Amino acid sequence: MAIYFVDSSALVKRYISEIGSAWVLELFDFPQDNEIFIAAITAVEIISAITRRARGGSIRSADAILICNQFKSDLQTDYQIVEITEEVINSGILLAEKRGLRGYDAVQLAAGCAVNLLCIASGLSPVIFVSADNELNLAASQEGLSVENPNSCQ
């Protein structure tokens, strides 16, 4: 079992087929029994990504509804949700200043770092940060996290 923190750019690949989707889907294979953490804001970002694709015509509206419903169902069972606390926000502010990240990317990284600290303090393996965003991955690596980019794992 491994512990992953998965940001929106990677998690959307579980629901919409694109480069890196096969790798992301493997994270959820039963025999591996991985723990998957996501930031609470990921729910908003995933629903937004799916509905925007439907509006843009790259997926059918009926499919978007089904995908959104599947994600909402999975949200109840498949993920450990990291709440966006004042501490995470403050850490995100520092990361945005230090690494020049976009707002939600800084919050995603702050949440991933918080999970990593909890894992280490509990004697567990460090978290693996999963993102399809190269800039965010560089910042995560600079913060000492192990990083996987599903776009590079084909």
N, CA, C and O of each residue as an XYZ file, in Angstrom:
616
protein
N       0.840     -1.178      0.000
C       0.000      0.000      0.000
C       0.889      1.246      0.000
O       1.889      1.320      0.715
N       0.502      2.202     -0.807
C       1.196      3.485     -0.848
C       0.181      4.580     -0.533
O      -1.028      4.379     -0.648
N       0.693      5.727     -0.138
C      -0.149      6.874      0.183
C       0.094      7.948     -0.862
O       1.222      8.405     -1.048
N      -0.958      8.341     -1.533
C      -0.870      9.326     -2.605
C      -1.702     10.554     -2.250
O      -2.781     10.448     -1.666
N      -1.180     11.707     -2.612
C      -1.974     12.930     -2.631
C      -2.131     13.264     -4.110
O      -1.138     13.478     -4.806
N      -3.361     13.311     -4.591
C      -3.625     13.489     -6.019
C      -4.311     14.833     -6.234
O      -5.368     15.102     -5.663
N      -3.698     15.672     -7.065
C      -4.315     16.974     -7.347
C      -5.322     16.826     -8.482
O      -5.442     15.761     -9.086
N      -6.034     17.892     -8.759
C      -7.118     17.870     -9.745
C      -6.654     17.524    -11.153
O      -7.335     16.796    -11.875
N      -5.489     18.049    -11.545
C      -5.009     17.810    -12.909
C      -4.743     16.335    -13.170
O      -4.809     15.881    -14.312
N      -4.442     15.591    -12.118
C      -4.232     14.155    -12.252
C      -5.532     13.384    -12.042
O      -5.817     12.443    -12.783
N      -6.324     13.773    -11.041
C      -7.534     13.024    -10.718
C      -8.560     13.068    -11.841
O      -9.291     12.097    -12.039
N      -8.632     14.154    -12.571
C      -9.602     14.245    -13.666
C      -9.385     13.125    -14.683
O     -10.315     12.736    -15.389
N      -8.162     12.609    -14.757
C      -7.839     11.530    -15.686
C      -8.535     10.214    -15.320
O      -8.633      9.311    -16.150
N      -9.010     10.109    -14.099
C      -9.786      8.927    -13.715
C     -11.167      8.955    -14.367
O     -11.787      7.911    -14.566
N     -11.638     10.137    -14.693
C     -13.008     10.307    -15.162
C     -13.118     10.653    -16.639
O     -14.145     10.386    -17.263
N     -12.074     11.241    -17.202
C     -12.063     11.601    -18.617
C     -10.790     11.013    -19.222
O      -9.687     11.249    -18.729
N     -10.958     10.258    -20.278
C      -9.821      9.580    -20.897
C      -8.909     10.589    -21.603
O      -9.327     11.316    -22.504
N      -7.653     10.604    -21.161
C      -6.635     11.463    -21.753
C      -5.273     10.865    -21.432
O      -5.189      9.832    -20.767
N      -4.223     11.497    -21.892
C      -2.882     11.016    -21.592
C      -2.739     10.889    -20.078
O      -3.069     11.814    -19.336
N      -2.249      9.746    -19.631
C      -2.043      9.507    -18.206
C      -3.204      8.830    -17.503
O      -3.079      8.455    -16.338
N      -4.333      8.665    -18.183
C      -5.501      8.056    -17.539
C      -5.233      6.625    -17.086
O      -5.636      6.241    -15.988
N      -4.572      5.846    -17.902
C      -4.298      4.445    -17.533
C      -3.481      4.370    -16.251
O      -3.749      3.534    -15.389
N      -2.488      5.241    -16.124
C      -1.654      5.243    -14.926
C      -2.483      5.610    -13.698
O      -2.369      4.962    -12.658
N      -3.318      6.648    -13.812
C      -4.155      7.067    -12.690
C      -5.120      5.946    -12.310
O      -5.312      5.681    -11.124
N      -5.720      5.294    -13.278
C      -6.664      4.211    -12.991
C      -5.994      3.085    -12.206
O      -6.635      2.444    -11.374
N      -4.712      2.842    -12.463
C      -3.984      1.794    -11.734
C      -3.872      2.109    -10.240
O      -3.761      1.194     -9.424
N      -3.899      3.388     -9.878
C      -3.845      3.737     -8.456
C      -5.023      3.152     -7.691
O      -4.932      2.919     -6.485
N      -6.124      2.914     -8.387
C      -7.352      2.462     -7.748
C      -7.570      0.958     -7.876
O      -8.625      0.455     -7.489
N      -6.589      0.231     -8.414
C      -6.692     -1.221     -8.496
C      -6.791     -1.799     -7.096
O      -6.037     -1.410     -6.204
N      -7.707     -2.715     -6.905
C      -7.957     -3.283     -5.581
C      -6.723     -3.928     -4.944
O      -6.462     -3.669     -3.769
N      -5.957     -4.746     -5.650
C      -4.839     -5.408     -4.966
C      -3.828     -4.427     -4.357
O      -3.173     -4.752     -3.366
N      -3.700     -3.247     -4.935
C      -2.721     -2.295     -4.424
C      -3.190     -1.644     -3.132
O      -2.369     -1.287     -2.287
N      -4.504     -1.484     -2.968
C      -5.085     -0.939     -1.743
C      -4.413      0.369     -1.310
O      -4.058      0.537     -0.143
N      -4.247      1.281     -2.252
C      -3.611      2.572     -1.969
C      -4.549      3.486     -1.190
O      -5.771      3.374     -1.291
N      -3.966      4.382     -0.418
C      -4.714      5.448      0.239
C      -4.592      6.679     -0.653
O      -3.482      7.089     -0.994
N      -5.717      7.268     -1.029
C      -5.725      8.421     -1.907
C      -6.286      9.620     -1.150
O      -7.434      9.609     -0.706
N      -5.459     10.652     -1.011
C      -5.866     11.894     -0.366
C      -6.077     12.957     -1.437
O      -5.326     13.037     -2.409
N      -7.108     13.771     -1.243
C      -7.344     14.909     -2.117
C      -7.729     16.109     -1.251
O      -8.285     15.952     -0.165
N      -7.427     17.292     -1.744
C      -7.864     18.512     -1.066
C      -9.361     18.698     -1.299
O      -9.881     18.311     -2.346
N     -10.041     19.279     -0.343
C     -11.484     19.503     -0.469
C     -11.817     20.316     -1.725
O     -12.858     20.095     -2.344
N     -10.945     21.249     -2.103
C     -11.208     22.069     -3.292
C     -11.180     21.253     -4.584
O     -11.675     21.706     -5.616
N     -10.604     20.053     -4.529
C     -10.531     19.201     -5.713
C     -11.924     18.867     -6.235
O     -12.118     18.740     -7.444
N     -12.886     18.725     -5.340
C     -14.250     18.420     -5.779
C     -14.777     19.511     -6.701
O     -15.381     19.212     -7.731
N     -14.558     20.757     -6.346
C     -15.001     21.876     -7.182
C     -14.256     21.850     -8.514
O     -14.860     22.022     -9.572
N     -12.954     21.635     -8.457
C     -12.150     21.658     -9.676
C     -12.515     20.523    -10.636
O     -12.528     20.728    -11.850
N     -12.808     19.343    -10.115
C     -13.173     18.211    -10.983
C     -14.522     18.457    -11.647
O     -14.656     18.283    -12.858
N     -15.518     18.859    -10.870
C     -16.838     19.134    -11.455
C     -16.720     20.236    -12.499
O     -17.327     20.145    -13.566
N     -15.953     21.267    -12.209
C     -15.740     22.353    -13.167
C     -15.097     21.840    -14.448
O     -15.539     22.186    -15.543
N     -14.061     21.021    -14.324
C     -13.367     20.500    -15.512
C     -14.305     19.678    -16.387
O     -14.282     19.791    -17.613
N     -15.123     18.859    -15.756
C     -16.042     17.997    -16.513
C     -17.112     18.838    -17.210
O     -17.364     18.651    -18.400
N     -17.736     19.750    -16.491
C     -18.813     20.542    -17.096
C     -18.274     21.493    -18.159
O     -18.950     21.747    -19.155
N     -17.072     22.020    -17.964
C     -16.481     22.891    -18.990
C     -16.180     22.109    -20.266
O     -16.308     22.640    -21.369
N     -15.784     20.862    -20.116
C     -15.543     20.043    -21.318
C     -16.843     19.787    -22.057
O     -16.868     19.772    -23.287
N     -17.914     19.588    -21.322
C     -19.212     19.388    -21.973
C     -19.630     20.653    -22.711
O     -20.114     20.592    -23.841
N     -19.441     21.798    -22.066
C     -19.780     23.070    -22.724
C     -18.918     23.308    -23.948
O     -19.382     23.883    -24.933
N     -17.687     22.880    -23.899
C     -16.774     23.047    -25.028
C     -16.978     22.017    -26.127
O     -16.413     22.144    -27.213
N     -17.784     20.999    -25.850
C     -18.116     20.009    -26.868
C     -17.181     18.817    -26.950
O     -17.348     17.980    -27.836
N     -16.198     18.706    -26.056
C     -15.283     17.561    -26.146
C     -15.872     16.297    -25.514
O     -15.389     15.192    -25.762
N     -16.922     16.466    -24.692
C     -17.703     15.325    -24.220
C     -19.179     15.708    -24.288
O     -19.533     16.886    -24.243
N     -20.030     14.691    -24.396
C     -21.474     14.949    -24.478
C     -22.010     15.364    -23.117
O     -21.505     14.922    -22.085
N     -23.022     16.206    -23.114
C     -23.638     16.677    -21.871
C     -24.166     15.518    -21.032
O     -24.021     15.513    -19.810
N     -24.777     14.538    -21.691
C     -25.294     13.371    -20.961
C     -24.155     12.611    -20.284
O     -24.301     12.140    -19.156
N     -23.021     12.494    -20.977
C     -21.857     11.823    -20.383
C     -21.317     12.633    -19.206
O     -20.913     12.061    -18.194
N     -21.309     13.948    -19.332
C     -20.818     14.805    -18.244
C     -21.662     14.605    -16.990
O     -21.127     14.563    -15.882
N     -22.950     14.484    -17.156
C     -23.827     14.255    -15.998
C     -23.489     12.933    -15.330
O     -23.387     12.861    -14.106
N     -23.315     11.889    -16.126
C     -22.959     10.574    -15.579
C     -21.603     10.608    -14.884
O     -21.437     10.042    -13.803
N     -20.638     11.272    -15.507
C     -19.294     11.360    -14.938
C     -19.327     12.140    -13.624
O     -18.704     11.734    -12.643
N     -20.047     13.248    -13.605
C     -20.164     14.039    -12.368
C     -20.804     13.219    -11.256
O     -20.358     13.265    -10.109
N     -21.845     12.472    -11.594
C     -22.499     11.631    -10.590
C     -21.566     10.538    -10.082
O     -21.557     10.232     -8.890
N     -20.781      9.951    -10.981
C     -19.821      8.928    -10.560
C     -18.771      9.536     -9.630
O     -18.425      8.940     -8.610
N     -18.268     10.711     -9.978
C     -17.286     11.379     -9.130
C     -17.877     11.673     -7.746
O     -17.233     11.424     -6.726
N     -19.092     12.199     -7.717
C     -19.730     12.511     -6.427
C     -19.890     11.255     -5.576
O     -19.731     11.302     -4.356
N     -20.201     10.145     -6.213
C     -20.304      8.874     -5.493
C     -18.930      8.443     -4.964
O     -18.796      8.053     -3.804
N     -17.927      8.519     -5.822
C     -16.567      8.147     -5.418
C     -16.059      9.040     -4.294
O     -15.296      8.595     -3.436
N     -16.476     10.282     -4.300
C     -16.058     11.249     -3.279
C     -16.443     10.760     -1.876
O     -15.763     11.062     -0.896
N     -17.531     10.009     -1.798
C     -17.999      9.501     -0.502
C     -17.217      8.285     -0.010
O     -17.227      7.980      1.182
N     -16.531      7.580     -0.940
C     -15.936      6.296     -0.555
C     -14.460      6.124     -0.894
O     -13.751      5.400     -0.195
N     -13.989      6.767     -1.940
C     -12.663      6.433     -2.473
C     -11.533      7.349     -2.021
O     -10.361      7.038     -2.237
N     -11.869      8.464     -1.400
C     -10.843      9.465     -1.097
C     -10.862      9.861      0.370
O     -11.900      9.856      1.030
N      -9.674     10.202      0.853
C      -9.541     10.859      2.149
C      -9.496     12.354      1.833
O      -8.612     12.809      1.107
N     -10.426     13.104      2.365
C     -10.543     14.525      2.037
C      -9.737     15.354      3.036
O      -9.900     15.217      4.248
N      -8.869     16.214      2.512
C      -8.086     17.129      3.339
C      -8.834     18.458      3.378
O      -8.971     19.137      2.360
N      -9.309     18.815      4.553
C     -10.037     20.063      4.701
C      -9.081     21.246      4.533
O      -7.896     21.165      4.857
N      -9.625     22.325      4.026
C      -8.825     23.532      3.811
C      -8.944     24.404      5.069
O      -9.828     25.252      5.192
N      -8.034     24.160      5.969
C      -8.021     24.855      7.257
C      -7.241     26.161      7.124
O      -6.617     26.428      6.097
N      -7.291     26.953      8.167
C      -6.513     28.190      8.204
C      -5.017     27.879      8.063
O      -4.280     28.621      7.413
N      -4.585     26.788      8.672
C      -3.180     26.384      8.568
C      -2.793     26.060      7.126
O      -1.717     26.442      6.668
N      -3.671     25.356      6.414
C      -3.400     25.027      5.002
C      -3.380     26.311      4.173
O      -2.515     26.475      3.313
N      -4.311     27.212      4.419
C      -4.335     28.484      3.694
C      -3.049     29.268      3.942
O      -2.441     29.776      3.000
N      -2.637     29.369      5.193
C      -1.408     30.099      5.514
C      -0.187     29.461      4.856
O       0.700     30.163      4.370
N      -0.147     28.155      4.844
C       0.942     27.458      4.165
C       0.884     27.717      2.659
O       1.913     27.905      2.010
N      -0.339     27.724      2.111
C      -0.521     28.015      0.685
C      -0.044     29.409      0.324
O       0.549     29.611     -0.736
N      -0.299     30.372      1.198
C       0.171     31.744      0.966
C       1.684     31.767      0.881
O       2.257     32.373     -0.025
N       2.328     31.101      1.834
C       3.798     31.052      1.836
C       4.336     30.359      0.581
O       5.327     30.799     -0.002
N       3.675     29.273      0.171
C       4.119     28.556     -1.023
C       3.903     29.386     -2.292
O       4.722     29.342     -3.210
N       2.806     30.138     -2.343
C       2.563     31.001     -3.500
C       3.661     32.054     -3.610
O       4.150     32.344     -4.702
N       4.042     32.622     -2.468
C       5.120     33.625     -2.467
C       6.467     33.001     -2.805
O       7.226     33.539     -3.611
N       6.753     31.875     -2.191
C       8.059     31.234     -2.325
C       8.273     30.613     -3.703
O       9.363     30.703     -4.269
N       7.227     29.982     -4.241
C       7.361     29.206     -5.483
C       6.677     29.847     -6.682
O       6.799     29.340     -7.797
N       5.954     30.958     -6.479
C       5.284     31.631     -7.590
C       4.142     30.823     -8.188
O       3.887     30.898     -9.390
N       3.454     30.050     -7.351
C       2.375     29.186     -7.833
C       1.064     29.944     -7.987
O       0.852     30.974     -7.346
N       0.179     29.424     -8.847
C      -1.194     29.916     -8.929
C      -1.888     29.586     -7.612
O      -1.455     28.691     -6.887
N      -2.962     30.305     -7.303
C      -3.639     30.195     -6.013
C      -4.020     28.783     -5.604
O      -3.559     28.292     -4.573
N      -4.852     28.129     -6.394
C      -5.286     26.791     -6.002
C      -4.148     25.787     -6.053
O      -4.161     24.814     -5.300
N      -3.161     25.996     -6.923
C      -2.006     25.100     -6.930
C      -1.249     25.192     -5.617
O      -0.795     24.179     -5.084
N      -1.112     26.405     -5.094
C      -0.439     26.586     -3.803
C      -1.220     25.899     -2.687
O      -0.623     25.317     -1.781
N      -2.551     25.960     -2.747
C      -3.383     25.298     -1.744
C      -3.272     23.778     -1.891
O      -3.189     23.067     -0.889
N      -3.270     23.279     -3.117
C      -3.096     21.840     -3.345
C      -1.771     21.369     -2.740
O      -1.725     20.361     -2.035
N      -0.699     22.106     -3.021
C       0.612     21.721     -2.500
C       0.638     21.810     -0.981
O       1.202     20.936     -0.322
N       0.042     22.842     -0.420
C      -0.008     22.973      1.039
C      -0.740     21.786      1.660
O      -0.309     21.258      2.685
N      -1.836     21.367      1.048
C      -2.579     20.215      1.558
C      -1.744     18.941      1.437
O      -1.730     18.116      2.351
N      -1.050     18.783      0.312
C      -0.182     17.617      0.139
C       0.944     17.584      1.160
O       1.278     16.524      1.688
N       1.527     18.738      1.435
C       2.594     18.825      2.450
C       2.051     18.496      3.834
O       2.734     17.854      4.632
N       0.823     18.933      4.124
C       0.208     18.641      5.425
C       0.005     17.138      5.599
O       0.266     16.595      6.672
N      -0.461     16.464      4.543
C      -0.633     15.009      4.598
C       0.719     14.337      4.797
O       0.845     13.398      5.584
N       1.726     14.821      4.083
C       3.058     14.242      4.208
C       3.576     14.345      5.648
O       4.116     13.378      6.187
N       3.412     15.501      6.257
C       3.852     15.682      7.649
C       3.127     14.726      8.589
O       3.744     14.162      9.493
N       1.834     14.540      8.388
C       1.061     13.608      9.215
C       1.540     12.169      9.019
O       1.658     11.411      9.981
N       1.811     11.805      7.778
C       2.296     10.445      7.496
C       3.623     10.193      8.207
O       3.790      9.173      8.875
N       4.545     11.104      8.065
C       5.867     10.944      8.674
C       5.744     10.907     10.199
O       6.377     10.076     10.850
N       4.933     11.804     10.770
C       4.750     11.838     12.221
C       4.110     10.558     12.750
O       4.319     10.188     13.905
N       3.330      9.881     11.905
C       2.653      8.642     12.296
C       3.482      7.405     11.990
O       3.026      6.284     12.216
N       4.689      7.591     11.481
C       5.544      6.453     11.160
C       5.173      5.758      9.862
O       5.578      4.619      9.630
N       4.415      6.424      9.025
C       4.013      5.862      7.738
C       4.979      6.315      6.644
O       5.821      7.187      6.861
N       4.842      5.714      5.484
C       5.639      6.128      4.339
C       5.291      7.557      3.948
O       4.148      7.983      4.115
N       6.264      8.301      3.427
C       5.950      9.649      2.930
C       4.929      9.583      1.803
O       4.816      8.577      1.102
N       4.202     10.654      1.645
C       3.190     10.736      0.604
C       3.859     10.878     -0.763
O       4.950     11.436     -0.878
N       3.195     10.369     -1.784
C       3.614     10.576     -3.172
C       2.648     11.596     -3.759
O       1.442     11.356     -3.818
N       3.178     12.725     -4.187
C       2.374     13.817     -4.737
C       2.172     13.550     -6.224
O       3.141     13.386     -6.965
N       0.917     13.507     -6.660
C       0.594     13.189     -8.060
C      -0.084     14.385     -8.702
O      -1.129     14.847     -8.244
N       0.528     14.879     -9.774
C      -0.021     16.019    -10.501
C       0.428     15.932    -11.954
O       1.500     15.403    -12.247
N      -0.385     16.447    -12.850
C      -0.026     16.526    -14.265
C       0.457     17.931    -14.622
O       0.573     18.271    -15.799
N       0.735     18.738    -13.612
C       1.169     20.119    -13.791
C       2.668     20.205    -13.498
O       3.088     20.048    -12.352
N       3.460     20.450    -14.521
C       4.919     20.454    -14.364
C       5.412     21.506    -13.376
O       6.323     21.237    -12.593
N       4.830     22.683    -13.403
C       5.242     23.747    -12.485
C       4.943     23.357    -11.035
O       5.767     23.560    -10.143
N       3.766     22.802    -10.818
C       3.391     22.358     -9.473
C       4.281     21.204     -9.023
O       4.686     21.145     -7.862
N       4.582     20.301     -9.927
C       5.452     19.172     -9.586
C       6.850     19.640     -9.205
O       7.453     19.102     -8.276
N       7.360     20.624     -9.905
C       8.673     21.166     -9.561
C       8.639     21.751     -8.150
O       9.546     21.507     -7.354
N       7.600     22.517     -7.842
C       7.477     23.108     -6.506
C       7.348     22.019     -5.440
O       7.950     22.123     -4.371
N       6.572     20.982     -5.724
C       6.412     19.877     -4.771
C       7.742     19.183     -4.528
O       8.078     18.846     -3.392
N       8.483     18.974     -5.580
C       9.807     18.361     -5.460
C      10.737     19.253     -4.633
O      11.485     18.764     -3.786
N      10.683     20.550     -4.884
C      11.512     21.496     -4.129
C      11.123     21.531     -2.654
O      11.940     21.880     -1.802
N       9.877     21.170     -2.352
C       9.418     21.093     -0.966
C       9.729     19.737     -0.338
O       9.363     19.479      0.809
N      10.403     18.877     -1.090
C      10.849     17.592     -0.539
C       9.889     16.438     -0.744
O      10.097     15.362     -0.182
N       8.842     16.632     -1.533
C       7.889     15.542     -1.773
C       8.352     14.669     -2.931
O       8.983     15.145     -3.875
N       8.035     13.409     -2.844
C       8.198     12.491     -3.965
C       7.060     12.798     -4.940
O       5.911     12.945     -4.524
N       7.370     12.894     -6.225
C       6.401     13.367     -7.220
C       6.249     12.351     -8.343
O       7.224     11.750     -8.794
N       5.012     12.169     -8.785
C       4.700     11.376     -9.977
C       3.832     12.224    -10.897
O       2.871     12.853    -10.454
N       4.178     12.233    -12.175
C       3.359     12.900    -13.187
C       2.762     11.822    -14.088
O       3.497     11.173    -14.832
N       1.438     11.617    -14.039
C       0.839     10.565    -14.849
C       1.066     10.750    -16.350
O       1.010      9.778    -17.104
N       1.317     11.965    -16.785
C       1.596     12.199    -18.204
C       2.948     11.627    -18.617
O       3.196     11.418    -19.804
N       3.819     11.374    -17.650
C       5.155     10.849    -17.930
C       5.278      9.375    -17.608
O       6.354      8.795    -17.755
N       4.198      8.766    -17.175
C       4.255      7.377    -16.677
C       3.596      6.408    -17.631
O       2.918      5.481    -17.186
N       3.766      6.583    -18.885
C       3.111      5.691    -19.864
C       3.907      4.441    -20.094
O       3.503      3.587    -20.883
